[in-house]
Amino acid sequence: MNLKDFGFTSEYMEGAELTADGSELIPARITAVHRDRYQLVCEHGEAYARLKAKEYYVELEEFPTTGDFVLIRYLPDGDSQIVKTLPRKTFFSRLDPTPGRGEQAVAANFDYVFVIQSLNHDLNEKRLERYLALAWQSGATPVIILTKADLVENPENYILQIENAAPGVNVHAASAKSGYGMEQIQDYVQPGKTIVFLGSSGVGKSSLLNALAGKEIMSTKEIREDDSKGRHTTTHRQLVMLDNGAMIIDTPGMRSLGMWDVSTGLGETFQDVEQYIGQCRFADCRHRSEPGCAIKEAIADGRLSQARYDRYVKLKKEARYADDKTAHMREKTKWHKEVSKMSKQLKKERSRR
């Protein structure tokens, strides 16, 4: 199996050593994560692997996620060992829904993020803004896909509505059932490209994947269209290779999407709001009752909606809290790595005596 077909290039190997403890290491790509066991592809084909404890639990190597390229010690008769996570070109994470766990990795090394909402009761601008902020932060290109276009009479009206709420992002309406709009989406699904699907339960991610593949890859379950309730069918993050060489990372439905380090993503998502920041008469304007406030003037004359600005402020506060946690976690990790490095040096010095 040629790993280049899975998007691997020599750039991922910069500075990496291909030996560890006298063993040869080879690159691989993570295709699924099953708790503490990883599914991957390498030059030997498909395989399973586990993390090497020393590197990941003592020296605190970055834990891999679906889409990551890693170095492994290949073992043909059992689970291989993952020794190193290679540098990422793009990365998507969220605040772990389990209290106290910090950041949760979702996917890595992708070109597009398909932010998926359906044209039934799921269409929600507030949730869409959260997804977009994290999608922009990942470093990839977000694309909004409005699924189940067969449920509405004029999908174009919804496209215009969402385009106004998501400046600078391509918006497409499609129906996996009728085929409406699928040609436009296929333009992104090119050989060697990796696409992440993001959306809450019941938006039709699995149906869209099957339609793009031209065959049933993922099982689907019906939902109640009167209230859009239903169980999601994807239970773990999984990378799927299509026949044309494009790759899709499907994710479980995520209604809870806590913000985590979106310093760039928030600005991209709310370009229409941030264009007025810094334009007020006073540099310390709080955008409340101060005279000459550019934000208040834009709301008053209809250039900016109050609801849109309120959502921006709410996410900004949440992001600021997440930034504080991010800095704390980075300092904590840095400290642990320094302690581990010092411990290794002491062991070497003792062995020389």
C-alpha positions in Angstrom: 0.0 0.0 0.0 1.3 3.4 -1.0 0.9 5.9 1.9 1.2 8.8 -0.6 -2.3 7.8 -1.8 -3.4 8.8 1.7 -2.0 12.3 1.5 1.5 11.5 2.9 4.4 13.8 1.8 8.0 14.2 2.8 7.1 17.4 4.6 5.6 15.4 7.5 9.0 13.8 8.0 11.1 16.9 8.6 13.3 16.4 11.6 11.9 12.9 12.3 14.2 10.0 13.2 13.5 6.7 11.6 14.9 4.6 14.4 14.1 4.2 18.1 15.8 1.9 20.6 17.5 0.2 17.6 14.3 -0.6 15.8 13.3 0.7 12.3 10.3 3.0 12.2 7.9 3.5 9.3 5.2 6.2 8.7 1.5 5.4 8.9 -1.8 7.2 9.0 -4.4 6.8 11.7 -7.8 5.9 10.2 -9.8 5.3 13.4 -9.5 5.5 17.1 -11.0 2.8 19.4 -10.3 3.9 22.9 -6.7 2.8 23.5 -6.3 0.9 20.2 -5.7 2.6 16.8 -6.5 1.5 13.3 -4.1 2.6 10.6 -2.6 2.2 7.2 1.1 1.8 6.2 3.2 0.3 3.5 2.2 -3.2 4.8 -1.5 -2.4 4.4 -4.1 -2.1 7.2 -3.0 -2.7 10.8 -3.8 -2.0 14.4 -1.5 -0.4 17.0 -1.2 0.9 20.5 0.8 3.8 22.0 4.2 3.1 23.3 3.8 4.0 27.0 7.2 5.7 27.5 6.8 8.2 24.7 3.2 9.1 25.3 2.7 8.8 29.1 6.2 9.7 30.3 7.7 12.0 27.6 4.2 13.4 26.8 4.2 13.0 23.0 1.0 14.5 21.4 -1.7 11.8 21.4 -2.7 11.0 17.9 -6.2 11.3 16.5 -7.9 10.3 13.2 -6.0 11.6 10.2 -2.7 11.9 12.0 0.5 10.7 10.4 2.6 8.8 12.9 5.8 6.7 13.1 5.3 3.1 14.1 7.3 0.0 15.0 5.5 -2.4 12.7 4.8 -5.9 14.1 3.3 -8.3 11.6 1.9 -10.8 14.2 0.3 -8.4 16.6 -0.5 -4.8 17.5 2.2 -2.4 16.2 3.6 0.3 18.4 3.0 4.0 17.8 6.2 5.9 18.7 5.7 9.4 17.5 3.0 11.8 16.2 4.3 13.7 13.2 3.7 17.5 12.8 0.1 18.4 11.7 -0.8 20.8 8.9 -4.3 21.2 10.2 -6.0 20.2 13.4 -9.5 20.3 14.8 -10.2 20.1 18.5 -13.0 21.0 21.0 -13.4 21.3 24.7 -13.8 17.8 26.1 -17.4 17.4 27.3 -16.0 15.4 30.3 -15.2 18.0 33.0 -11.6 18.5 33.8 -10.1 16.8 30.7 -9.4 19.9 28.7 -8.8 19.6 25.0 -10.3 16.7 22.9 -8.7 16.0 19.5 -11.2 15.4 16.7 -9.3 15.2 13.5 -6.0 16.1 11.8 -4.4 16.8 8.4 -7.4 17.7 6.3 -8.1 20.2 3.5 -11.8 21.0 4.0 -14.2 21.1 6.9 -17.8 20.3 5.8 -20.0 22.1 8.4 -23.2 20.2 7.9 -26.7 21.3 8.9 -30.0 19.9 7.6 -32.9 21.9 6.2 -35.3 20.7 8.9 -35.4 21.6 12.6 -31.6 21.3 12.9 -30.8 24.6 11.1 -29.4 26.7 13.8 -27.2 29.8 13.2 -25.8 29.8 16.8 -24.6 26.2 16.5 -23.3 27.0 13.0 -21.2 29.9 14.3 -19.6 27.6 16.8 -18.7 25.0 14.2 -17.3 27.7 11.9 -15.1 29.3 14.5 -13.4 26.0 15.2 -13.3 25.1 11.5 -11.5 28.4 10.7 -9.1 27.8 13.6 -8.1 24.4 12.3 -6.3 26.0 9.3 -8.5 24.2 6.7 -11.2 25.7 4.5 -14.7 25.5 5.9 -17.6 24.8 3.5 -21.3 24.8 4.7 -23.5 22.0 3.4 -27.2 22.2 3.9 -28.5 18.7 3.6 -32.0 17.3 3.0 -32.8 20.0 0.5 -35.7 17.8 -0.7 -37.6 18.8 2.4 -38.0 22.5 1.4 -39.5 24.2 -1.6 -36.8 26.8 -2.2 -33.3 25.8 -1.0 -31.9 28.9 -2.6 -33.6 31.1 0.1 -31.8 29.2 2.8 -28.5 29.5 1.0 -28.9 33.3 0.9 -29.8 33.3 4.6 -26.7 31.3 5.7 -24.4 33.2 3.3 -25.4 36.4 5.2 -24.6 34.7 8.5 -21.3 33.2 7.3 -19.4 35.8 5.2 -16.5 34.4 3.1 -17.7 30.8 3.3 -19.1 28.8 0.4 -22.6 27.5 1.1 -24.3 24.6 -0.8 -27.7 22.9 -0.4 -27.9 19.2 -1.4 -30.1 16.2 -1.1 -28.5 12.7 -0.9 -32.0 11.3 -1.6 -32.9 13.2 -4.8 -29.3 14.1 -5.9 -30.0 17.9 -5.8 -26.8 19.9 -5.5 -24.5 16.9 -5.3 -22.4 17.9 -8.4 -21.3 21.1 -6.7 -20.1 19.1 -3.6 -18.3 16.6 -5.7 -16.0 19.4 -6.8 -14.3 19.3 -3.4 -14.0 15.5 -3.3 -10.7 15.1 -5.3 -8.0 12.5 -5.1 -5.6 13.0 -2.2 -7.8 15.5 -0.5 -9.2 14.9 3.0 -12.5 16.3 4.2 -13.9 16.4 7.8 -17.6 16.1 8.3 -18.9 18.0 11.3 -22.5 18.2 12.4 -24.9 17.2 15.1 -26.9 13.9 15.2 -29.4 13.4 12.4 -28.2 15.9 9.9 -27.4 13.2 7.3 -23.6 12.9 7.4 -23.7 9.2 6.7 -26.2 9.6 3.9 -24.1 12.3 2.4 -21.0 10.1 2.6 -22.8 7.2 0.9 -24.0 9.5 -1.9 -20.5 10.9 -2.5 -19.1 7.3 -2.5 -21.8 6.1 -4.9 -22.4 3.1 -2.5 -23.4 2.4 1.0 -20.3 2.7 3.2 -21.9 3.9 6.5 -25.2 2.6 7.8 -28.0 5.1 8.3 -31.0 5.3 10.6 -34.2 7.2 10.1 -35.0 10.1 12.3 -38.4 11.7 13.2 -38.6 14.5 10.7 -41.3 16.3 12.8 -38.7 17.1 15.5 -35.4 15.9 13.9 -34.7 13.5 16.7 -32.8 10.3 16.2 -29.7 8.4 17.1 -26.4 9.1 15.3 -24.9 6.2 13.4 -21.3 7.1 13.6 -19.8 6.0 17.0 -16.2 7.0 16.4 -14.1 9.2 14.2 -13.2 7.3 11.1 -11.2 8.0 7.9 -12.8 6.5 4.8 -11.0 6.2 1.4 -13.4 6.7 -1.5 -12.9 4.9 -4.9 -11.7 8.1 -6.5 -8.9 8.6 -3.9 -10.6 11.3 -1.8 -10.8 10.7 2.0 -13.6 11.6 4.4 -13.3 11.8 8.1 -16.7 11.2 9.6 -17.3 12.2 13.2 -20.0 11.3 15.7 -22.8 13.9 16.1 -21.7 16.7 18.4 -24.4 18.9 19.8 -22.1 20.0 22.6 -19.2 21.9 21.0 -17.2 23.7 23.7 -14.8 26.4 22.4 -11.1 25.6 22.6 -8.4 28.0 21.4 -10.3 29.9 18.6 -8.3 33.2 18.5 -8.2 33.1 14.7 -11.4 31.3 14.0 -13.6 33.7 15.9 -12.4 36.7 13.9 -12.9 34.8 10.6 -16.4 33.8 11.6 -17.5 37.2 12.7 -15.8 39.4 10.1 -19.0 41.5 9.9 -18.7 42.3 13.6 -14.9 42.7 13.9 -14.7 45.2 11.1 -16.1 47.8 13.5 -13.8 46.9 16.4 -11.3 49.7 16.8 -13.4 52.2 14.9 -15.1 53.8 17.9 -14.3 57.3 19.1 -12.7 56.0 22.3 -10.1 53.3 22.3 -11.5 51.8 25.5 -15.1 51.7 24.3 -17.1 48.9 25.8 -19.8 49.2 23.2 -22.6 50.0 25.8 -23.5 53.6 26.1 -20.4 55.5 25.1 -20.8 58.2 22.4 -19.3 57.5 19.0 -19.5 53.7 19.4 -19.1 52.2 15.9 -20.8 48.9 17.0 -23.9 50.8 18.4 -24.1 52.9 15.2 -23.9 49.8 13.0 -26.7 48.2 14.9 -28.8 51.3 14.9 -28.7 51.8 11.1 -29.2 48.1 10.3 -25.7 47.2 9.1 -25.3 44.8 12.0 -28.0 42.9 14.0 -28.1 43.0 17.8 -28.6 39.2 18.0 -25.5 38.6 15.9 -23.4 41.0 18.1 -24.7 39.4 21.3 -23.7 35.9 20.0 -20.2 37.3 19.2 -19.8 38.7 22.7 -20.9 35.4 24.3 -18.5 33.3 22.2 -15.7 35.8 22.8 -16.2 35.4 26.6 -16.2 31.6 26.2 -13.1 31.7 24.0 -11.3 33.9 26.5 -12.0 31.4 29.3 -10.8 28.6 27.0 -7.6 30.6 26.1 -6.8 30.8 29.8 -7.2 27.0 30.1 -5.1 26.5 26.9 -2.3 28.5 28.3 -2.5 26.6 31.6 -2.4 23.2 29.9 0.5 24.2 27.7 2.5 25.4 30.7 1.7 22.2 32.5 2.7 20.0 29.6 5.9 22.0 29.1 6.8 21.6 32.8 6.2 17.8 32.6 8.4 17.5 29.5 11.2 19.5 31.1 11.0 17.2 34.2 11.1 14.1 31.9 14.1 15.5 30.0 16.0 16.2 33.2 15.2 12.7 34.5 16.5 11.1 31.3 19.7 13.2 31.5 20.3 12.1 35.2 19.8 8.4 34.2 22.4 8.8 31.4 24.9 10.5 33.8 24.4 7.7 36.4 24.9 5.0 33.8 28.3 6.5 32.8 29.6 6.3 36.4 
